[in-house]
Amino acid sequence: GLGVAMYDLFTGGGLLEGDVDFYVEQARRFGGPILELAVGTGRILLPLAAAGHEVVGLDRSPAMLAMARTRFKARPEFNAQLVEGDMRRFDLSRSFSLIIIAARSFQHLVEPADQRAALSCARRHLQPGGHLILDLFDPNFELLFDPSPAAVPSREARNPETGRLVRRTIARRETDRLRQTIKDTLRFEELDDTGTSVVASQETSWTLRWSL
């Protein structure tokens, strides 16, 4: 399979380009310690630690955390901690100057009650005067309500492990206007050296809830 590396390849490979620089600047502005919820593979947390901040990353995915731990293991001088947990209910028994929920991860909470629980939990972990930064997409209803996979352009990136081109397309899309959710089935196809034949493929899906 293409593995969890596809997350980084396409999140950091153009879809959210520039977000790392933004968070590094906000960390410089507000200071630490910093907590990132839904830290994933540490794509953002590592540069924050490299900038000299004390950081904590929390995620519910063992596979994502395993990749993050591999990255941080190579930099033992960083003041970093990685914790397995759920952003809706966690207790780290400490507070933070800055809490980040990046890469639209907050929108994976598709029930309003879960969103409120996560926000309440984050607030309990903020220092007085602390800041919470959420990344949310501004809903484009022409795209959200168009069930055609062609409505969303395909994206391509090069797999750093193999050097081959990987194409990401939307195989299926389901929307629920009442619940304000969108479910996309994503297809990743790695092409051969000529770029004509598929040598590996996988599908995954996610559901996001948009806010107005």
C-alpha positions in Angstrom: 0.0 0.0 0.0 1.0 3.6 -0.3 0.6 4.1 3.4 0.2 7.0 5.8 2.9 9.0 4.0 0.2 10.0 1.5 -1.2 12.3 4.1 1.9 14.4 4.3 2.5 14.2 0.6 -0.8 15.9 -0.3 -1.4 18.0 2.8 1.9 19.7 2.6 2.4 19.4 -1.1 0.2 22.3 -2.3 -3.2 21.9 -0.6 -2.2 23.9 2.4 1.1 25.3 1.2 2.5 27.9 3.5 0.7 26.8 6.6 3.9 25.8 8.4 5.4 29.3 8.0 2.1 30.7 9.3 2.2 28.6 12.5 5.9 29.3 13.1 5.1 33.0 12.9 2.2 32.6 15.3 4.4 30.7 17.7 6.9 33.5 17.6 4.1 35.9 18.3 2.4 34.1 21.2 5.2 32.0 22.6 5.0 28.5 24.1 4.4 26.0 25.4 2.4 24.9 22.3 -0.1 22.1 22.0 -1.1 20.7 18.6 -4.3 18.6 18.5 -4.5 16.1 15.7 -0.8 16.4 15.3 -0.7 13.7 12.7 2.9 12.9 11.5 4.4 16.0 13.1 4.7 18.0 9.9 3.9 21.2 11.7 5.1 20.3 15.2 8.6 19.6 14.1 9.3 23.1 12.8 7.8 24.6 15.9 10.2 22.5 18.0 13.0 23.5 15.7 12.2 27.1 16.4 13.0 26.5 20.1 9.5 26.1 21.5 8.3 23.5 24.0 5.7 21.4 22.1 3.2 18.7 22.8 1.3 16.8 20.1 -1.8 14.8 20.6 -3.4 12.4 18.1 -5.7 9.4 18.2 -4.0 7.6 15.3 -1.1 5.2 16.4 0.1 5.1 12.8 0.4 8.8 12.5 2.1 9.1 15.9 4.6 6.3 14.9 5.7 8.4 12.0 5.9 11.5 14.2 8.0 9.7 16.8 10.4 8.6 14.1 10.9 12.2 13.0 11.4 13.4 16.6 13.7 10.5 17.5 16.3 12.0 15.1 16.2 15.3 17.0 16.5 14.4 20.7 17.5 17.9 21.6 13.9 19.1 20.9 11.6 19.7 23.8 8.7 17.7 22.5 6.2 15.2 23.8 3.8 13.0 21.7 0.6 11.7 23.3 -2.1 9.3 22.0 -5.5 10.7 22.8 -8.8 12.1 21.6 -9.2 15.9 21.1 -12.7 15.6 22.4 -11.6 14.3 25.8 -8.1 14.6 27.1 -6.4 15.9 30.2 -2.7 16.8 30.2 -2.8 18.4 33.6 -1.1 21.5 32.3 -1.9 24.6 30.2 -0.5 26.1 27.0 0.0 29.6 25.6 -1.0 28.4 22.1 -3.1 25.5 20.9 -3.3 24.6 17.2 -5.7 22.5 15.3 -4.3 22.6 11.8 -5.1 21.1 8.4 -8.8 21.2 8.9 -8.6 18.4 11.4 -11.3 20.0 13.6 -13.8 19.4 10.8 -13.3 15.7 11.1 -15.6 16.1 14.1 -18.9 15.7 12.3 -21.2 16.1 15.3 -21.8 19.5 16.9 -21.6 18.0 20.3 -18.1 16.6 19.5 -17.0 20.0 18.2 -18.2 21.7 21.4 -16.5 19.1 23.5 -13.2 19.6 21.7 -13.4 23.4 22.1 -14.3 23.1 25.8 -11.4 20.7 26.3 -9.0 23.1 24.5 -10.2 26.0 26.5 -9.5 24.2 29.8 -5.9 23.7 28.6 -5.3 27.4 27.7 -3.3 29.7 29.9 -5.1 33.0 30.8 -4.8 35.1 27.6 -3.8 32.1 25.6 -4.8 31.6 22.0 -6.5 28.8 20.0 -6.0 28.7 16.2 -8.3 26.6 14.0 -7.9 25.9 10.3 -11.3 25.6 8.6 -12.2 25.7 5.0 -14.7 28.3 3.7 -17.4 26.2 2.1 -17.6 26.4 -1.7 -21.1 25.2 -2.3 -20.6 24.7 -6.1 -18.0 22.1 -5.3 -19.6 20.7 -2.1 -22.9 19.9 -3.8 -21.5 18.7 -7.1 -21.4 14.8 -6.8 -19.2 14.5 -9.9 -15.7 13.5 -9.0 -14.5 15.7 -11.8 -15.7 18.7 -9.8 -12.5 18.5 -7.8 -9.3 18.7 -9.8 -6.9 15.8 -9.4 -3.7 16.5 -7.6 -0.2 15.1 -8.3 2.9 14.8 -6.1 6.1 12.8 -6.3 6.6 10.0 -3.7 9.9 10.8 -2.1 10.5 7.2 -1.3 10.1 5.9 -4.8 10.5 9.0 -7.0 7.3 8.0 -8.8 4.3 10.3 -9.5 1.2 9.8 -7.3 -2.1 11.1 -8.5 -5.0 11.8 -6.0 -8.5 11.9 -7.3 -12.0 12.0 -5.7 -13.6 8.7 -6.5 -16.9 9.4 -4.8 -18.5 12.3 -3.0 -21.6 12.3 -0.8 -23.0 15.4 0.9 -25.6 16.0 3.6 -26.9 19.5 3.6 -28.8 19.1 6.8 -25.9 17.8 8.8 -23.4 20.0 6.9 -21.2 17.1 6.0 -19.2 16.0 3.0 -17.8 12.5 2.6 -15.1 12.0 0.0 -13.6 8.7 -1.1 -10.0 9.5 -2.1 -8.1 7.3 -4.6 -4.3 7.4 -4.7 -2.6 5.9 -7.7 1.2 5.6 -8.0 2.4 5.5 -11.6 5.3 3.7 -13.1 8.4 5.5 -14.3 6.8 6.3 -17.7 3.8 7.8 -16.0 1.3 5.7 -17.9 0.6 2.6 -15.8 -0.6 2.3 -12.2 1.7 0.2 -10.0 0.1 0.8 -6.7 -3.3 2.2 -5.5 -5.4 2.6 -2.4 -8.6 4.2 -1.4 -9.5 6.0 1.8 -12.4 8.2 2.9 -13.0 11.0 5.2 -16.0 13.0 6.4 -15.8 16.7 7.2 -18.4 19.1 8.6 -18.4 22.6 7.4 -19.5 25.7 9.4 -21.2 28.8 8.2 
